[in-house]
Amino acid sequence: MEPLSVVIQAGGNSNRMGTPKSLLPFLGTPLLERIYNILAPIASEVIVVANDERILPDLPVRFTSDTIPGKGAIGGLYTAMEESRCELVAVVACDLPFVNPGILLGGANLLRQTGMDVAVPMLIEDYYEPLHAIYRRETCRQAILHAIQMEKRRLISWYSEVKVLELDEEFCRRHDPRNLAFFNINTPEDFKRAETLAKEI
């Protein structure tokens, strides 16, 4: 298997949940640990970007805080590029209980074949899933840093500076026929719904 860094973003404030999402006991297992268990088989290394590693589950990963603090999600994305050791980096959010390794591996393979810089799902026009995507480390690191220096906050504000490969709905459905990969947990209601779906599966 070609080397691939996997970075799990666990630094959000979780205001709507009222508690850190990474610690939520999803079917009895902390959500972060569930995502780790799904993605570890495809990873050469797993890194968790978090504000406070002391509250996180004990996992065989490398924890790091933001390289440039106070920049929100785009700062976490820059940290992923800065801290990863592999040329290609899968970046996922910690609130995706059905994160899909097939989509990530497929995206990584396409980047290797095409020489492009980002492989990101786009399921409806102009709506990307940047926290379930693959990035070419050095090219993206430079573009993200430039965006931060320009005081841009949107996760995709730098996409115009690199070569972006859009993974369409047909591509994603081949790996995710139930269409669950991008189900993210923002509220307690989302969490209950996700657990119900996981039990059905």
C-alpha positions in Angstrom: 0.0 0.0 0.0 1.3 3.5 -0.9 2.0 5.6 2.2 -0.9 7.8 3.4 -1.1 10.0 6.5 -4.6 10.2 8.1 -5.3 13.3 10.2 -8.4 13.4 12.4 -9.6 17.0 13.2 -10.9 17.0 16.8 -10.4 20.6 17.8 -13.9 22.1 17.3 -15.9 23.7 20.1 -18.9 21.4 19.8 -21.2 24.2 20.9 -24.4 22.6 19.7 -23.6 19.3 21.3 -22.6 20.7 24.6 -19.7 18.3 25.0 -16.6 17.4 22.9 -17.8 15.3 20.0 -14.6 13.1 20.1 -15.7 11.7 23.4 -19.3 10.9 22.6 -19.8 7.2 23.4 -21.0 6.0 20.0 -22.5 2.5 20.6 -20.2 2.4 23.6 -17.0 3.5 21.9 -15.7 7.1 21.9 -16.5 8.6 18.5 -12.8 9.4 17.9 -11.8 5.8 18.6 -14.5 4.6 16.2 -13.1 6.8 13.4 -9.5 5.6 14.3 -10.6 2.0 14.1 -12.1 2.5 10.6 -9.2 4.4 9.1 -6.1 2.9 10.8 -5.9 0.0 8.3 -5.3 2.4 5.4 -2.9 4.7 7.3 0.9 4.8 7.5 0.4 7.1 10.4 -2.6 8.6 12.3 -2.4 12.1 13.7 -5.1 13.8 15.8 -5.3 17.6 15.9 -6.9 18.6 19.1 -6.9 21.5 21.6 -6.4 19.3 24.6 -5.1 15.8 24.2 -5.6 15.0 27.9 -9.3 14.6 27.4 -9.1 12.3 24.4 -9.1 8.4 24.3 -5.8 6.6 24.7 -5.0 5.6 21.1 -1.7 4.8 19.3 -1.8 8.1 17.4 0.3 11.3 17.4 -1.5 14.2 19.0 -0.8 17.8 18.1 -2.3 21.2 18.7 -2.7 23.8 16.0 0.6 25.0 14.5 -0.9 28.5 14.1 -3.5 28.9 17.0 -6.7 30.7 16.7 -7.4 30.3 13.0 -10.3 27.8 13.3 -10.8 25.0 10.9 -8.3 26.3 8.2 -5.7 26.4 10.9 -6.3 22.7 11.7 -6.0 21.9 8.0 -2.7 23.7 7.8 -1.5 21.8 10.9 -2.4 18.5 9.1 -0.1 19.5 6.2 2.6 20.7 8.5 2.7 17.6 10.8 2.1 14.8 8.2 5.1 12.8 7.0 3.5 11.3 3.8 3.1 13.1 0.5 -0.6 12.4 0.5 -2.8 13.3 3.5 -6.3 12.2 4.3 -8.1 14.8 6.5 -11.4 13.9 8.2 -13.5 15.5 10.9 -14.1 13.7 14.2 -17.9 14.0 13.8 -18.2 11.6 10.8 -19.2 8.2 12.3 -19.5 6.6 8.8 -16.2 7.9 7.4 -15.4 5.9 4.3 -11.9 4.5 3.7 -12.8 3.5 0.1 -13.5 7.1 -0.9 -10.3 8.2 0.7 -8.2 5.5 -0.9 -9.8 6.1 -4.3 -9.1 9.8 -4.0 -5.5 9.1 -3.1 -5.0 6.8 -6.1 -6.5 9.4 -8.4 -4.1 12.0 -7.1 -1.2 9.7 -7.7 -2.4 9.0 -11.2 -3.2 12.6 -12.2 -0.6 14.6 -10.3 -3.4 16.9 -9.0 -3.3 18.4 -5.5 -6.7 17.8 -3.9 -9.3 15.1 -4.2 -12.5 16.3 -2.6 -16.1 15.0 -2.7 -18.5 17.4 -4.3 -22.1 16.0 -4.1 -24.0 19.2 -5.1 -22.8 22.1 -7.1 -20.1 24.2 -5.3 -20.6 22.2 -2.0 -17.4 20.4 -1.1 -16.6 18.0 1.7 -13.1 19.3 2.6 -13.0 17.3 5.9 -13.3 14.0 4.1 -10.7 14.6 1.4 -7.1 13.9 0.3 -4.4 16.6 -0.1 -0.9 16.7 -1.6 1.0 17.9 1.4 3.6 20.4 0.3 1.6 22.1 -2.5 -1.4 22.5 -0.2 0.6 23.5 2.8 1.9 26.5 0.9 -1.5 27.5 -0.5 -3.2 27.2 2.9 -0.5 29.3 4.6 -1.0 32.0 2.0 -4.7 32.0 2.6 -4.2 32.3 6.4 -1.7 35.2 5.8 -4.5 36.8 3.8 -6.9 36.4 6.7 -9.1 33.9 4.9 -11.1 31.5 7.1 -13.1 29.4 4.7 -11.7 25.8 4.4 -11.8 26.0 0.6 -10.7 29.6 0.2 -7.3 28.5 -1.3 -8.6 25.9 -3.8 -8.2 28.3 -6.7 -4.4 28.2 -6.0 -4.1 24.4 -6.6 -5.3 21.7 -8.9 -8.6 20.3 -7.5 -10.1 17.0 -8.5 -13.8 16.8 -7.7 -15.1 13.4 -6.6 -18.7 13.3 -7.9 -21.7 11.5 -6.5 -21.2 8.5 -8.8 -17.7 8.0 -7.5 -18.7 8.3 -3.9 -21.7 6.0 -4.3 -19.5 3.2 -5.6 -17.7 3.1 -2.3 -20.6 4.3 -0.1 -23.9 2.9 -1.5 -25.8 3.8 1.6 -24.8 7.4 1.2 -23.7 7.8 4.8 -20.0 8.8 4.6 -20.8 12.5 5.0 -23.4 12.2 7.8 -22.0 14.5 10.4 -23.0 14.9 14.0 -23.8 18.4 15.1 -26.7 18.0 17.6 -27.9 15.3 20.1 -30.6 14.5 17.6 -28.0 13.8 14.9 -26.1 11.6 17.3 -29.2 9.5 18.1 -30.0 9.1 14.4 -26.5 8.0 13.6 -26.5 5.4 16.3 -29.8 4.1 14.9 -28.4 3.9 11.4 -25.3 2.1 12.7 -27.4 -0.5 14.4 -29.4 -1.1 11.2 -26.1 -1.6 9.3 
